[in-house]
């Protein structure tokens, strides 16, 4: 039986957590990862070496590694004062391989092969880029890490330089995918930042395969204040230039007062999912009563096992439908 080809597009914690949950299923996973991060160790390395941001790449490689716990400890290890202060070993490894190969994309591929990861990790572009935002009031904010700090409504985000080319492998993965998943993660800085690479957006609109958006559970301060699930999807469509999302996974759970208050203190709130409005836009909504977990500290996160199983089942269902349609078309031709 042919293995399902799943493409995940995003960055940040959301992408690595989802990749970790899916790697146990009999599927081929390709992750297309944003390289626009400019904070912390990642920001220092990219500015000093003029390479794409390695941080999100590092996290996804770690998540897909067969020896994840050991690799994660190594990759997250940060050198102390008078060594290589503040830098994680994972970032330094990617930087070193980039210097050796003189090619960031090849360095990521080589490190993935060295660690024998279960899947592929591909930067959305091989170029060092900066993510900027145009706010609703017209102000332009330069740099990914500065965007949420303005706490203004974002009109659109764009890359600098704007004409960067996508990684060929990323476009090919999209063209060969059975299901494409966007999110979860920061809407503008983790998900849409990939779609600002023109070739990525063009490929998404071109391929006739289902696209699934995994909505965040909570709004993100300074980035998606008061956004509903439909607002998230609309922002994606606005940046791509056309509608493309077929499915969405959203939480419809009600949270008790302590959880809501915890997030209200951080200027965040639950992302509301109006299934009727979503379906009126042609988006089929999936949810689950245990989609979200609440920690003892009243923080919420996706239940990775439940989310991964939902995505796998959607992929299985869609692949069977696609294969049946193709078989029927071939029979009709003959």
C-alpha positions in Angstrom: 0.0 0.0 0.0 1.3 3.4 -0.9 2.3 5.6 2.0 0.3 8.8 2.5 2.3 11.9 1.9 1.7 14.6 4.5 3.1 18.1 4.2 3.1 20.3 7.4 3.7 24.1 7.0 4.5 26.3 9.9 7.1 26.9 12.6 7.5 27.6 16.3 6.5 25.1 19.0 3.3 24.1 17.2 5.0 22.5 14.2 7.5 20.5 16.2 4.8 19.2 18.6 2.6 18.1 15.7 5.5 16.5 13.9 6.4 14.6 17.1 2.8 13.3 17.3 2.5 12.2 13.7 5.9 10.5 13.3 4.5 7.2 14.8 2.0 6.8 12.0 2.8 5.0 8.7 3.0 8.1 6.6 5.7 10.2 4.9 6.1 13.5 6.7 7.6 16.6 5.1 7.8 19.8 7.1 8.1 23.2 5.4 9.5 25.5 8.1 9.7 29.3 8.4 13.2 30.9 8.6 12.2 34.4 9.5 12.7 34.2 13.3 15.1 36.9 14.5 15.1 36.5 18.3 17.5 34.9 20.8 20.3 32.6 19.6 18.7 32.3 16.2 18.7 36.0 15.7 22.4 36.4 16.7 23.5 33.6 14.4 21.5 34.8 11.4 22.7 38.4 11.8 26.4 37.4 12.3 26.5 34.8 9.6 23.8 36.1 7.2 22.0 32.7 7.1 18.3 31.8 7.4 17.0 31.4 10.9 17.9 27.9 12.2 15.8 27.8 15.4 12.5 26.4 14.2 14.4 24.0 11.9 16.4 22.7 14.9 13.2 22.0 16.9 11.5 20.1 14.1 14.6 18.0 13.4 14.8 17.1 17.1 11.1 16.2 17.1 11.4 13.8 14.2 14.6 12.2 15.4 14.5 8.5 16.4 16.5 9.3 19.5 14.5 12.3 20.4 15.1 12.7 24.1 18.9 12.6 23.7 19.0 14.8 20.6 16.6 17.3 22.2 18.9 17.6 25.2 21.9 18.1 22.9 20.1 20.5 20.6 18.7 22.6 23.4 21.9 22.8 25.4 23.1 26.3 25.6 26.7 27.1 26.3 27.5 29.2 29.4 29.5 32.3 29.9 32.9 32.5 28.2 32.1 29.5 26.0 29.7 30.3 23.1 27.4 32.2 25.4 23.7 31.9 24.8 23.8 29.7 21.7 22.1 26.3 21.5 24.2 23.4 20.2 21.6 22.7 17.5 21.8 26.2 16.1 25.6 26.0 16.0 25.6 22.6 14.3 23.3 24.0 11.5 25.5 27.1 11.2 28.7 25.0 11.0 27.2 22.7 8.3 26.0 25.8 6.4 29.6 27.1 6.4 31.0 23.7 5.3 28.4 23.3 2.5 28.0 27.0 1.7 24.3 26.2 1.5 21.7 26.4 4.3 19.2 24.0 2.7 21.9 21.4 2.1 23.1 21.7 5.6 19.6 21.0 7.0 19.3 18.0 4.7 22.7 16.7 5.7 22.0 17.1 9.5 18.6 15.3 9.0 20.4 12.4 7.3 23.1 12.2 10.0 20.4 11.9 12.7 18.2 9.6 10.6 15.0 11.5 11.2 11.6 10.1 10.4 10.6 12.6 7.7 12.0 15.6 5.8 12.6 19.1 7.1 12.8 21.8 4.4 13.2 25.5 4.9 10.6 27.5 2.9 13.5 29.5 1.4 17.3 29.2 1.3 17.6 32.9 1.7 18.1 35.0 4.9 14.8 37.0 5.1 13.2 39.5 7.5 9.5 39.4 8.2 7.8 42.8 8.3 4.3 43.9 9.0 2.0 46.6 7.8 -0.4 47.6 10.7 -4.0 48.7 10.2 -3.0 52.3 11.0 -0.3 52.2 8.3 2.8 51.8 10.5 5.4 49.4 9.1 7.1 47.2 11.7 10.5 45.6 10.7 11.5 42.3 12.2 9.5 39.2 13.3 10.2 39.6 17.0 9.0 43.3 17.0 5.6 42.6 15.4 3.6 41.3 18.4 5.2 44.0 20.7 3.3 46.7 18.9 0.0 45.2 20.0 -1.8 46.6 16.9 -4.0 44.9 14.3 -2.0 43.5 11.5 -3.1 44.3 8.0 -0.5 42.1 6.3 3.0 40.7 6.6 5.7 40.5 4.0 9.3 39.3 3.5 12.3 41.4 2.8 13.5 40.8 0.2 10.1 40.2 -1.3 11.2 38.2 -4.3 12.9 35.3 -2.5 12.7 32.0 -4.3 11.3 28.9 -2.5 13.3 25.8 -1.9 12.6 23.5 -4.9 12.1 20.6 -2.6 9.4 22.5 -0.8 7.4 23.1 -4.0 7.9 19.5 -5.1 6.6 18.2 -1.7 3.5 20.3 -2.0 2.9 19.1 -5.6 3.2 15.4 -4.4 1.2 15.8 -1.2 -2.0 13.9 -0.3 -2.9 16.4 2.5 -1.4 19.7 3.4 -1.6 20.9 7.0 -1.1 24.5 8.1 -0.7 25.3 11.8 -1.0 25.2 14.7 1.2 28.1 15.6 1.6 31.8 15.5 -0.6 32.8 12.6 1.5 35.5 11.0 5.0 34.8 12.2 5.0 31.0 11.9 2.4 30.0 9.3 1.8 33.0 7.0 5.5 33.8 6.9 6.0 30.7 4.8 3.2 31.7 2.5 4.9 35.0 1.8 7.4 33.1 -0.2 5.7 33.5 -3.5 6.4 30.1 -4.9 4.9 28.4 -1.9 1.6 30.2 -2.2 1.5 29.5 -5.9 2.1 25.8 -5.4 -0.7 25.7 -2.7 -3.2 27.2 -5.1 -2.1 25.1 -8.0 -2.4 21.6 -6.5 -5.7 19.9 -6.3 -5.3 18.3 -2.9 -7.1 19.1 0.4 -5.6 21.8 2.7 -6.3 21.6 6.4 -5.9 24.4 8.9 -5.3 23.6 12.6 -6.6 26.5 14.5 -4.9 27.8 17.7 -6.8 27.3 20.9 -6.1 30.8 22.2 -5.5 34.1 20.6 -2.0 35.4 20.6 -1.4 38.8 22.2 -0.3 41.4 19.7 -0.9 39.1 16.8 -4.4 37.7 16.7 -6.3 39.7 19.4 -10.0 38.8 19.3 -9.6 36.6 16.2 -12.1 33.8 15.5 -11.1 30.6 13.7 -12.6 32.1 10.6 -10.5 35.2 11.0 -7.4 33.0 11.0 -8.5 31.3 7.8 -9.4 34.7 6.2 -5.9 36.1 6.9 -4.3 33.0 5.2 -6.6 33.5 2.2 -5.9 37.2 2.0 -2.1 36.6 1.9 -2.3 33.8 -0.7 -4.7 35.8 -2.9 -7.4 33.2 -3.1 -9.4 30.7 -1.0 -7.6 27.3 -0.5 -8.5 25.9 3.0 -10.9 23.0 2.7 -10.9 21.7 6.3 -10.3 23.1 9.7 -9.7 21.5 13.1 -11.0 23.7 15.8 -11.7 23.5 19.5 -15.3 24.0 20.7 -14.5 23.3 24.3 -15.7 25.6 27.1 -13.0 26.5 29.6 -13.7 27.1 33.3 -13.2 30.6 34.8 -9.7 30.0 36.1 -8.4 29.2 32.6 -10.1 32.2 31.0 -8.8 34.5 33.7 -5.2 33.2 33.4 -5.2 34.0 29.7 -7.1 37.3 30.2 -4.2 38.5 32.3 -2.0 38.0 29.2 -4.5 39.7 26.9 -5.5 36.4 25.3 -8.8 34.6 25.0 -10.2 31.4 23.5 -10.4 31.3 19.7 -14.1 31.1 18.9 -15.2 28.6 16.3 -18.5 29.3 14.6 -19.0 26.1 12.7 -22.0 27.4 10.8 -20.1 30.4 9.5 -17.1 28.2 8.6 -19.2 25.8 6.6 -20.9 28.6 4.9 -17.5 29.5 3.5 -17.1 25.9 2.2 -14.8 24.8 5.1 -15.6 21.5 6.7 -14.9 21.7 10.5 -13.6 18.8 12.6 -13.5 18.9 16.4 -13.2 16.5 19.3 -14.3 16.7 23.0 -10.7 15.9 24.1 -8.9 18.0 21.5 -7.5 20.4 24.2 -5.8 19.6 27.5 -5.7 21.9 30.5 -2.6 21.7 32.8 -2.6 22.0 36.5 -1.4 25.6 36.0 -4.5 26.3 33.9 -2.6 26.5 30.6 -4.1 24.9 27.5 -2.6 23.0 24.6 -3.7 20.6 21.9 -3.8 17.0 23.0 -1.1 15.8 20.6 -2.4 12.2 20.5 -5.9 13.3 19.6 -4.9 15.9 17.1 -2.4 13.6 15.3 -5.0 10.8 15.1 -7.6 13.2 13.7 -5.2 14.4 11.0 -4.1 10.8 10.2 -7.8 9.7 9.8 -8.6 12.7 7.6 -5.5 11.9 5.4 -6.6 8.3 5.1 -10.1 9.2 4.2 -9.0 11.8 1.6 -6.4 9.5 0.1 -9.0 6.8 -0.4 -11.4 9.3 -2.0 -8.6 10.6 -4.3 -7.5 7.1 -5.3 -11.2 6.1 -6.0 -11.8 9.2 -8.1 -8.6 8.6 -10.2 -9.5 4.9 -10.6 -13.0 5.8 -11.8 -11.7 8.4 -14.2 -9.3 5.9 -15.7 -12.1 3.3 -16.1 -14.3 5.8 -17.9 -11.5 6.7 -20.3 -11.3 3.0 -21.3 
